[in-house]
């Protein structure tokens, strides 16, 4: 349950893109392997569809004022969702429900699930109704720089989007029930259909609106997509023994246990989403375009973060937990330190590539339709500064997992709270520099959080193998500098030769990245970077 928080921060998922709680215990190895393979395919498909959704939306709206209004209007219910809905409910509900099933207390388990479904619907429905009524008063607090038509649009969009809170709350319990019966297919594919539904609704409805009201097509798409996301796993409930009963036993001891288990997850996820709102809050003071520009850059930034950081942390976490449980501190420290070096090995070159190719990346992905060269420049600036937090955020995820393995979840929670404060103060000091200053504040806060985590873990684990870490970081940075130089040179030459057509951009970007990667691996091998050999052995083993 606690490990779920770090994964979601690294992946940066929208609500419709989340897969739910971690699998219930007691699965057979073969089924686990099949589920993992299916999840990998479903994740890749969802990410491709999610990127397609962003590209389609950018083509229609660019990073205009209405798109910024939508960004903030979506982030506010998303924050409440993180506090009370699917992301917090699933990891808290599954252990309690599964325990009752394990004891063959089926009646109690079904009563708990039915009560939670009713309780979630009532509480989140009341919150939704209250917010819809108070939106004209509350939304200006999140967008202090907006006024006039853009502010009115932000308010009305939030009223359209807020009902997703109820849908996602119910989805959290439904998915939890399916998890407990080892059924994963329905909710694994639901994020894909969430994205596809949004694209379909957007394409169909957008021509029906005019002017700034065209952005309502996107909001309606989110609402319909979230309903589809709930309907898919809800339909799969018929394949389980669970049957809903109109039971509202709110004094059920299981309800209390679920609420207690939710607490650390709720706080951590709330802090993560507050960070996103801080960016938009100060972005609204910069320009109407800034909140949407930062959000569009974040979508690109999260791709390497979600793929590499989550993969390494997920693979290492069970080992860290076993070593912690056995009191094998030396082994735990060595495993964590090795994971830190692996994260640097993959994310430092990714950051280097973004630093030199941010402009052509954004141009290739977004620049079409309403998204013009001026908007490319703004989003590329945000992406450039996001690159500095790429390696440190990966380390933050792994160190957070280490605290979870040691059963010390409140330490990273309080560090996350401090991260929020540092982000806000730094953004306040730097927002006058534009979107780059706001994003740089996130990078500074993340770096400070990693230092704080390292200091505490160094005391708990009696060291962090800092000598090896610094040595590896220096050699990796040298190789990444080579990647950056060659990537830019090759891209520049090909861009001049092939032009800015779509195929030309794809070829020049692919050629630059391929040449840079070849140089990076060659220099890393020359400098005897141990992590390269580790990765090579892993790939060879999987290839057999």
N, C-alpha and C positions, 0 to 999 in steps of 0.2 A: 504493500500500500504506500509506504513512504517513498519508495523508490520512484513512484509514478511522477512526482513533482518535477524532479530534475529532467526526466525524459521530455515532459511537455514544454519546459522552458527551452530546451535545446531545439525541439522540433518547431516550436512556434506555431502550433496548429491553431487554425480557426476551429470553432466548436464542431462544425460538421465534419472535420477531418480527423477527429479523435477516435481511437479504436477501443477505448474502454479500459476496464481494469485488467490487472494481470491475471493470467489463467489460474483457475482454482487448482489446489494441489491434488495429487493422486492420479495423474494422467499416465497412460501407457506411453512408452518411449516412441513407438511407431506413430501414434497419433500426434504426439508433440512435434515430431519431425515433419509430418504432413501439414500440421497447422502452421508451423514456422515457415515452411516453403510457401504455403498459400498466403500467409500474411505478407511475406516479402513481395510476392507478385501483386497483391492487392495494394500494398503501400506504394510500390512503383507506379501502378496504374493511377492511383489517387493523386500522387504528386504530379504526374504528367497532366491529368485533368485539371488539377488546381492551377498549374502554370497556364494552361489554356484558358481557364476562367479569367485569370489576371490579364492575360493578353487581350482577350475579347473586351473586358471592361475598360482597359486602357485605350483600346481603339475607339470606343464609344465616348469616353468621358475625359481621357487624359488625366491630368492632375488638377483639373479645374476646381473652382470653389465648390460646386455641387459634389464632386468626388471627395473633397476634404470634409464636407458636411456629412456625407455618408460614412466616411472613415470614423469620425468621432461618434456619430449616432450608433454605429455598430460596436464600437469599443466599450461603451457604457453598459449595455445589457450583457456584453461578453464578460465584463468584470463581475457583474452580479452572478452570471452563470458559473464562473469559476469559483465563487464563494459558496454557492448553494446548490448547483445543479450537477450535471453528469460527471465532470472531472473530479469533484469532491465526493460525490455520492458513491460512485462505483467501487473505488478501493476500500471504502468504509463498509459498504453493504455486503460485498462478496464474502469476506471471512466469516461474518456472523451468520449469514444465510447458509453457507456451506457447512459450517459447524453443526447447525441444526439438522441438515440433511444427513450428515455423517452419523449423527446420533439416532437417525431414523425418526426424528420428531417432525414428520412431514406436516402434520396439522399446524404445529407451531411455526414452522418455516413459512408455510403458505399464508398464515395469519400475519406474520411479520411483513412479508412482501406486499400483501394486499394493503396493510396499514400504511406502509411506506409510500405506495403508489397514491393513495388518497391524501396522505399528509403532504407529500410533495406537490400534488396538484393544487391543494387548498392554499398552502403557504406561498408557493410561487405564483399562483393565480392572484392572490391578494397583493403581492409585491408588484406584479405586472399592472394590475388595475390602479394601484396607488401611483406608480410611476407615470402611467399614461396621463393621469390627471395632473400630476405635478411637473411634468416634463417642461412646460414653459418657464418654470422657476428653477429647475435643477440643471437643465442642459447648458444655459449660459455660464454656469460655474466651470464647466469642462472646456469651454471655448471662449475665453475672455476677449479674444481678439476679433471675434465674429460679431457682426451687427447687421441689421436690416434683413434683406431677403435670404442671405446665407444663414443667418442665425435662425430665422423662421423655418428654413428648410431642414436644418439640423434637428430642430425640435420635432417637426412632423415626421421625419424619417425615423427618429428614435421611437416614436409612438407606433409606427408600422412594424419595427423590428423587435420590440420588446416581447411580444408573445412567444418568440423562440425560446424564452426562458422556461416556460411551462413545458414545451415540447421536449427540450433537452433534459429537464428534470425527470420526466417520465421515462425518457430514453435511458437515463442512467440506471434506473432500477430494472428496466426490461433487459438491458444488456447484462447487468449483474446476474439476473436469473439465468440467462443463457450461458454465461460463463460458468456458473456453478454446475451446469449440466454438460459441460465440455462441448458446447455448441458455439462455434466461432465464425462460421461462414457468413451468416447474415450480416453481422455487424462489421465484418472485415470488408465486405463489398459496399456497405452503405455509404462510406465517404466518397467512393467513386461516383455513385449515383447522386450524392449531394451536389458534387461539382457539375455533373452532366445536366442535372435538372436546372441548376442555376443558369448555366449557359443557354439551355433551351428556352427557358422563360425569358431571359434577357433578350435573346434574338427575336422572339415572337412579340414581346410587349413593347420593346423600346420604340419602334416606329409609331406606336399608338399614343405616345406622349409628345409634348412639345417643350422647347426651351429647357429651363432648369428642371422642369418636372420629369424629364426623361430619366433622371436618376432613380425615380420610384420603381422603374422596371427592375433595377438591380435589387432594391430592398424587397420587392415582392418575390423575386427569384430566391433570395435567401430564405424567406419565410416558407415558400413552397418546398424548397430543397430540404429544409429541416424537417418538415412534415413527412417527406418521403424517407428521410433518414430514420425517423421513428417507425414508420409503417413496415419497413423491411424486417427489422428484428422482431417487432411485435407480431408479425405474421408467423415468424419462426417459433413463437411460443407454443403454437399448437403441437409442435413436435416434442414437447416436454410434458411431464406429469402436472406441471403447475396449472392451476385454474384459479382465476381471480374470484375472490369472495368479498362481498361488501362488508369488510371488517375494519373498524376504526378503533383498534385497541392501542391508543397512543401511550398507555401505561405499560405496554409490553416491554420487558427488560431488554429485548433485542433492539428496540428503537433507541433506548438510551445509549446502548453500546455503540450503535452506528453513529449517533451524534457525537459521542466522545472521540471515536476514531476519526471522524471528519475534521476535527479541530486543527491538527498541525498541517494537514493537506490544504484546508481552506485558507489558513493564514499564508502559507507559502504561495499558493496559486493566486491569491488576491494580491500579494506583493508583486508577483510577476506581471499581472495585468495592469496594476497601478503604474508600473514602469512604462508600459506602452502608452497609457493615458498621459503621463508626464510629457512624453515626446509630442503628443498631439496638442496638449495644453499650451506648451511654449511655442509649438509650431503655429498655432492660431494667432500668436502675437507677431510672428514674422510676416506671414502672408496667407492669403486664402489657399494658396497652392501647397504650402509647406506640410501640413498634416498628411495629405495624400502622397506627397513626394517621399516622405520618410517611410510611410507604409509600403509603397511600391519597392523601395530599396530594401526594406526588411524582408520582403518576399524572396528576393534573390539571395540575400545574405543567409537566410535560414536553410537553403538547400545543402551546402556543404556542412553546415553545422548539424543539421538533422541527420544526414547520412553518416558522417564519419564519427562525430562525438557520441551519438546515441549507440552506434554499432559497438564502439570500443567499450563504452561504459556498461552496456547491456551484457556483453560477453564477460567482462571482468567482475561484474557485481556478485554473481553467485559464488565465485572463488573468494572474493573479499569477505563475503558473509560467512563462508565456511571457516576461513582462517580466524575471523573475529570470534566466532562461536567456540573454536577450539583454543583460543588464547594464543594462537601462533602469530604474535605481533611482528616478528622478523619477516615471516613469509608475507604477511599482509602488507607491510611497508614496501617490500621488494616488488610485489605485484602492482601496488598503486603507483610506485615510482616508474616502473616499466610502462604502465598505462599512460602516465603523464608524458613520457618521451614519445610514445606512439602517437598521441594526440598532436604534439608539436610537429612530428614528422609529416602528418597529413594536412594539418591546418595552417602551418606557417607558409608552405608554398601556395595553398589556396588563397591566403590573404595577399601574398605577393602578386599573384595573378590578377586579383581584383584591383589592387592598387594601381597597376599600370594599364589595365584594360577595362576599367569601370565604364568609361564612355562608350566604347564599341559594344560592350555587353548590353547596356541599357538600350542603345540604339537598335541592336539586333532583336531584342526581346519585345520592346514596347513601342518603338517609334513607327507608328502607322495610324491612319485615321486622325482622331483628335489629338493624338500624342505627337507633338512636334519637336523640333530640335532644341528649342528653348527649354521644354520640359525634360528632355533627355539630359541636359546640362545640370538641372536642379537635382534630379533623381540620382545621377551619377555622382554628384558631390556627396549626397547622403550615403551612397553605397561605398564610396572611397573611405569615409570615416568609419563606417560599420566594419570595414576590413580589419581595423586595428583591434577590435574586440573579438575577432574570430578565434584566435588561439586561446585567449584568456577565458572566454566563455566555455570553450571545450574543457579546459582545466577545471573551471568552476563546477561543471557537471560531474566530472569524475570525483573531485574532492567531496562534493555533496553526497555522492553515492558511498564514499568511504565512511562518512559520518553515519549514514543510514546503516551500513554494515556493522558499525560499532554500537548501534542502537542509541545514538545520540542525535535524534532528529531536530531537537530544538536549537542546537548550535547553528546549523546552516539556516534555520528559520530566522533567528535573530540577526545573523549576518545579512540575510536577504533584506531584512527591515533596514539595516544600516545602509545597504546598497541603495535602497529607495531614497533615503535621506540624502546620500551623497549625489545621486543622480539629479534630484530636484535642485540642490544647491548649486551644482556645477552648471545645470541648464539655465538657472537664473543668472549666473555670472556670464554665460557664453552665448545665450540665445541671440544677442544683438549681432553675432557673427553669421547668423542665418542657420540653415538646416545643418551645415557642417558643425557648428558649435553645439547644437542640441544633441546630435548623434555622438559627438566627441565626449559629451558628458556621460553617456552610457558606457563608453569604452573606459573612461577614467574610473567610474564606479565599479565596473567589473574587475578591473585590475586590482583595485583596492580590496575588493572582496576576496580575490584569490590569495592576496598577501595575508589577509586576516585568517583565512582557512589554513594556509600553510603554516603560519605561526602556531596556531592551536594544535594542528595535527603533528607538527614537529615535536611538541611537548608530549602528546599522547603516545606517539609511536617511537619516541626516542630517536628522531632523525627523519630525513626525507630523501637521502641520497642526493643532496643538492649538488655535490661536485660533478657527478655523472650527468645530472640534469643540465647544468650550465654548459658543460662540455658538449653535450648533444645539441643544445640550443644554438650554440655558436656555429657548429658545423652545419646544422640544418639551415641556419640563416644565411650562411655563405652560399650554400647550394640554391636556396630560394632566391637569392640576389641574382644568381646566374639565370634562373628561370625567368625572373622578371625582365631582365635585360634582353634575353633572346626572344621571349614571347612578344615584347613590344616591337623589336626590330623586324621580326618575321611578319607580324601583323601589319606593320606600317608599309613594308615593301609590297605585300600582297594586296593591301587595301588600295595602294596607288595603282597597281596593275589591274585589279579586278573590278574596282569601283564599288559603289554603295548599293547595288542591287541586292535583293535578298540572297541569291545564290553566292554572289561575290562576298557578302558579309559573312555568310556561313563558312565559306572556304577560307577566308582570311583569318577568322577567329579560330577555326579548327586547326589551321596550319600553325598559327602562333602558339596556341596552347600545346599542341603536340610537340613542337620543337622545344618549347620551354620545359615540358615534362621530361623529354629525353636528356636535356642538359642537367636538369635537377637530379635525375637518377644517376647519371654518369658522375657528376661531382660528388654526390652522396656516397657512391661506391668508392671513388678515389679517396675520400676523406674517411672511409671506413665507418660510416654511420651504421651502428649495430641494428637500428630499427628497420633499415632497408632489408637486411638479411632476414629478420624476423618476418616481415611482411611477405617476402619472397617465399619463404618456407611455407607460410600459411596458405598462400595462393596455390603453390604446387601441390600441397596436401589435398586442398579442396578440388583441384583439377583432376585428381586421380579417380 
